[in-house]
Amino acid sequence: MANDNQDFLKEMEALRLDFHKRLVTELEQLVEYREKNDSQLVDLNTIKELYGASHKLAGSALTFGYKDTGILLRSFENYLDQALCGGNQIDPGEMRSRLLELAPAVSLPVTNSSQVEDARKPASEPAEELHRSEDIRIFILEDDPSTSEMLKLGLSSFGYIVSTFTSISALCDRALVNPPDGLIFDKTESSFIGNELDSVTKTLREHGLSDIPVIVISPNDDFDEKLLAARNQVASFLAKPVNIPALESSLDYLLQQNLRSPYRVLLVDDDAYTLEHHRLMLERWGIVARTLVNPEKTLEVIEEFHPDLLIFDLHMPLCTGIELAEVVRYHTQLVHIPIIFLSSERNESRQLLAMMTGGDDFIVKPVAEDSFVTTIKSRAQRARKLAELMTRDSLTGLLKHTEIKERLSHEFARAQRNKALVSVAMIDIDLFKKVNDTYGHQTGDVVISTLAHLLRRGLRTTDLVGRYGGEEYMVVLPDTDSANAITKLDSLRTEFEKIVFRHKNDEFTCSFSGGVCSSDLGSNVDDFIEQADRALYSAKEQGRNLIIAAK
């Protein structure tokens, strides 16, 4: 982290020095307007030019820590705004006096390093990213043996490594040696002193284990119980009786927060220096930031970059941030992406107008790093969660039928443009109706969720998995031919058939079959899917528990 911080400071210092040169040049250009005659100086076009230049430069100056210069520029901007919008008359003599105040020799201090240092220094160090091993360890705090065993067996079938404890002290002793990825606490009235929720979370904090996400399961589902959980920073709350697939889904979502790709932010601003400043700031905190000075390319970049959040400057030469937001909102598939306006605009009515026409938040330049990053992360996190609720199947957490088909269409088109390959696999659980008829739908749901979990964990982050039907899945593997797709899926097939499922006193296993097709065999997406489907049925006819390629 120390080296990363030094690199950040070096990059920011180089950017600041470059900006300083630009600031001097542009201030001198503003002062040159004093040479115009009176009629030219008060001409509407001149006022508009000066307003745009001073507005843009004021925000940049404040961003880079030039406080006095920024205040002067903002005062000049407000003076011009009163003429443009308030009907005030411009006096040529006053205009020249105000322009003279902006001369670099007057407005810029000899050195501004301390101000810039303060502007770029974070209030606290960004948190280290958590790196996990392939094995995910879960601790269960439960004093009822039957419930403890049920939870352990249920989660073990999803591939978790589970350890059970009857006291928080014993759990903490183990966690200090080998920390878990998550903790499940049964809040049933317990005979073990110190196992109340308040005591459990307090003990975790005292041992330095407060970062472990806690899931509470409780026999009570009322408001007071949930309020107590919220006050103790519980990550998730589930009511008894425990539904294992729901518990696994909740647990998986919490743990995936640390495994998912970093938040992605697209910044659009005509000021390249400000863009670079904010990019460095966000990437320092683990956020992937893409910058764009040409608003007309916004839709194109969104399609390629898949941002979680959009940040638009309010005033740009080609279009305003409000107009750009409206263009984005015309596309229904992009409506869920939050838009934040980042501007030096101080007029509250204009800020409100921006919020009412497609914006979700308004941040005024210059930004305080901690609050800026916190706002970005919280908005992006919420957006991802809402997007997942809209696009993901509630039982498995996989993409829904329509969403996986849309993603396949995108990957198929990309493969054709780039003269690359993408493979699609159709997967179906063998004899699944027999599982439901023999063991019931709840056990069938466990089987469905288990395969979904196996596919998510076993495939690359660039691969896509969707629940295509009841027990049928679609897997999209970009930049992969059918031979490599079969090799990967065959290893998962072998792993799946070894999983032992339990229902009461019975044990059973399941298998799946699959058909694979690569994009060079399909003329369009529907034909692509149909050929994979035919290969799947061929695998079923040949005895099941096979992966076969389309021909």
Long-range contacts (C-beta under 8 A, 24 or more apart in sequence): 1-125, 1-126, 1-128, 4-284, 5-125, 5-284, 8-280, 8-284, 9-120, 11-280, 12-116, 12-120, 12-277, 12-280, 13-116, 15-273, 15-276, 15-277, 15-280, 16-64, 16-65, 16-116, 16-120, 18-273, 19-60, 19-64, 19-273, 20-64, 20-112, 22-273, 23-57, 23-60, 23-61, 23-64, 23-66, 23-69, 23-104, 23-108, 24-104, 24-108, 26-53, 26-57, 27-57, 27-69, 27-102, 27-103, 27-104, 27-107, 27-108, 28-103, 28-104, 29-53, 30-54, 30-57, 30-99, 30-102, 31-99, 31-100, 31-102, 31-103, 33-99, 34-96, 34-99, 34-100, 38-92, 41-90, 41-92, 41-95, 41-96, 42-89, 42-90, 42-92, 42-95, 47-80, 47-83, 47-84, 47-90, 48-84, 50-76, 50-80, 51-77, 51-80, 51-81, 51-84, 52-315, 52-317, 54-80, 55-315, 55-344, 55-345, 56-270, 56-271, 56-315, 58-344, 59-271, 59-274, 59-343, 59-344, 59-365, 59-366, 60-271, 60-273, 60-274, 62-344, 62-365, 62-366, 63-119, 63-274, 63-277, 63-278, 63-365, 63-366, 63-367, 64-116, 64-119, 64-273, 64-277, 65-112, 65-115, 65-116, 65-117, 65-118, 65-119, 65-120, 65-366, 66-108, 66-112, 66-115, 67-115, 68-107, 68-109, 69-102, 69-107, 69-108, 70-366, 72-101, 72-102, 72-107, 73-102, 74-344, 74-346, 76-101, 76-102, 78-346, 81-347, 119-366, 120-281, 120-369, 121-369, 122-284, 122-369, 122-370, 123-368, 123-369, 123-370, 124-370, 126-284, 126-285, 126-286, 126-373, 129-258, 129-286, 130-258, 132-181, 132-255, 132-258, 132-259, 134-457, 135-161, 136-160, 136-161, 136-181, 136-182, 136-255, 137-161, 137-162, 137-163, 137-178, 137-179, 137-180, 137-181, 138-162, 138-163, 138-180, 138-181, 138-182, 138-183, 138-184, 138-251, 139-163, 139-164, 139-165, 139-171, 139-174, 139-175, 139-180, 139-182, 139-183, 139-184, 140-164, 140-165, 140-183, 140-184, 140-185, 140-186, 141-165, 141-166, 141-167, 141-168, 141-171, 141-183, 141-184, 141-185, 141-186, 141-195, 141-200, 142-166, 142-184, 142-185, 142-186, 143-186, 143-190, 143-191, 143-192, 143-195, 144-186, 144-188, 147-186, 147-188, 147-242, 150-242, 150-244, 151-184, 151-242, 151-244, 151-247, 153-502, 154-244, 154-247, 154-248, 154-446, 155-244, 155-247, 155-248, 155-251, 157-446, 157-450, 157-499, 157-500, 157-501, 157-502, 158-248, 158-449, 158-450, 158-453, 159-450, 159-453, 159-454, 159-457, 160-251, 166-192, 167-192, 167-194, 167-195, 168-194, 168-195, 168-199, 168-200, 168-203, 168-204, 169-194, 169-203, 172-203, 172-204, 172-207, 172-209, 175-207, 175-209, 175-212, 176-207, 176-209, 179-209, 179-212, 180-212, 181-212, 181-213, 181-255, 182-212, 182-213, 182-214, 182-215, 182-251, 182-254, 182-255, 183-212, 183-213, 183-214, 183-215, 184-214, 184-215, 184-217, 184-247, 184-251, 185-214, 185-215, 185-216, 185-217, 186-217, 186-218, 187-216, 187-217, 187-218, 187-219, 187-220, 187-225, 188-218, 188-219, 188-240, 197-228, 197-229, 197-232, 197-234, 198-228, 198-232, 200-232, 201-232, 201-233, 201-234, 213-254, 213-255, 215-247, 215-250, 215-251, 215-254, 217-242, 217-247, 243-442, 244-446, 245-395, 245-442, 245-445, 245-446, 245-448, 245-449, 248-449, 248-453, 249-394, 249-395, 249-396, 249-397, 249-449, 252-397, 252-453, 252-456, 253-388, 253-397, 257-381, 260-384, 261-288, 261-461, 262-286, 262-287, 262-288, 263-287, 263-288, 263-308, 263-309, 263-376, 263-377, 263-380, 263-381, 263-384, 264-288, 264-289, 264-290, 264-305, 264-306, 264-307, 264-308, 264-309, 264-380, 265-289, 265-290, 265-307, 265-308, 265-309, 265-310, 265-311, 265-376, 265-380, 266-290, 266-291, 266-292, 266-298, 266-301, 266-302, 266-305, 266-307, 266-309, 266-310, 266-311, 267-291, 267-292, 267-311, 267-342, 268-292, 268-293, 268-295, 268-298, 268-310, 268-311, 268-312, 268-313, 268-316, 268-321, 268-324, 269-293, 269-312, 269-313, 269-316, 269-342, 270-295, 270-313, 270-316, 270-317, 270-318, 271-313, 274-313, 274-365, 278-311, 278-342, 278-367, 281-367, 281-369, 281-372, 281-373, 282-373, 282-376, 285-373, 285-377, 287-373, 287-376, 287-377, 287-380, 294-318, 295-319, 295-324, 298-324, 298-327, 298-328, 299-327, 299-328, 299-331, 302-328, 302-334, 302-337, 307-337, 308-337, 308-380, 308-383, 308-384, 309-337, 309-338, 309-339, 309-340, 309-376, 309-379, 309-380, 309-383, 310-337, 310-338, 310-339, 310-340, 311-339, 311-340, 311-341, 311-342, 311-376, 312-339, 312-340, 312-341, 312-342, 313-341, 313-342, 313-343, 314-341, 314-342, 314-343, 314-345, 314-350, 314-354, 315-343, 315-345, 321-354, 321-359, 322-353, 322-354, 322-357, 322-358, 322-359, 325-354, 325-357, 325-358, 325-359, 326-357, 326-358, 328-358, 329-358, 336-383, 336-386, 336-387, 336-390, 337-383, 338-379, 338-380, 338-382, 338-383, 340-375, 340-376, 340-379, 342-367, 393-466, 393-467, 395-445, 395-448, 395-449, 395-452, 395-467, 396-448, 396-449, 396-452, 396-467, 397-452, 397-456, 398-452, 398-455, 398-456, 398-465, 398-466, 398-467, 398-473, 399-464, 399-465, 399-466, 399-467, 400-466, 400-467, 401-466, 401-467, 401-468, 401-469, 403-466, 404-464, 404-465, 404-466, 404-467, 404-468, 404-474, 404-476, 405-466, 405-474, 405-525, 405-529, 407-464, 407-466, 407-476, 408-464, 408-474, 408-476, 408-525, 408-528, 408-529, 409-525, 411-464, 411-476, 411-478, 412-519, 412-522, 412-524, 412-525, 412-528, 414-478, 415-478, 415-479, 415-519, 416-519, 420-478, 420-479, 421-479, 421-480, 421-481, 421-518, 421-519, 421-520, 422-476, 422-477, 422-478, 422-479, 422-480, 422-518, 422-519, 423-476, 423-477, 423-480, 423-481, 423-482, 423-484, 423-485, 423-516, 423-517, 423-518, 423-519, 424-474, 424-475, 424-476, 424-477, 424-516, 424-517, 424-519, 424-528, 424-529, 424-532, 425-474, 425-475, 425-477, 425-485, 425-489, 425-514, 425-515, 425-516, 425-517, 425-532, 425-547, 426-468, 426-472, 426-473, 426-474, 426-514, 426-515, 426-529, 426-532, 426-533, 426-535, 426-536, 427-451, 427-455, 427-472, 427-473, 427-474, 427-475, 427-489, 427-512, 427-513, 427-514, 427-536, 428-471, 428-472, 428-473, 428-512, 428-513, 428-514, 428-536, 428-540, 429-471, 429-472, 429-510, 429-511, 429-512, 430-510, 430-511, 430-512, 430-513, 430-540, 430-544, 430-545, 431-510, 431-544, 432-470, 432-471, 432-510, 435-508, 435-510, 438-508, 439-501, 439-503, 439-506, 439-508, 440-503, 443-501, 443-503, 444-471, 446-501, 447-471, 447-501, 447-510, 450-496, 450-499, 450-501, 451-496, 451-510, 451-512, 454-492, 454-495, 454-496, 454-499, 455-492, 458-488, 458-491, 458-492, 458-495, 459-488, 459-492, 474-529, 475-514, 480-518, 481-518, 482-516, 482-517, 482-518, 482-549, 482-550, 483-549, 485-516, 485-518, 486-516, 486-547, 486-548, 486-549, 489-514, 489-516, 489-547, 490-547, 493-545, 493-546, 493-547, 497-545, 511-544, 511-545, 512-545, 513-539, 513-540, 513-544, 513-545, 513-546, 513-547, 514-539, 514-546, 514-547, 514-548, 515-539, 515-547, 515-548, 515-549, 515-550, 516-547, 516-548, 516-549, 516-550, 517-549, 517-550, 518-549, 518-550, 521-550
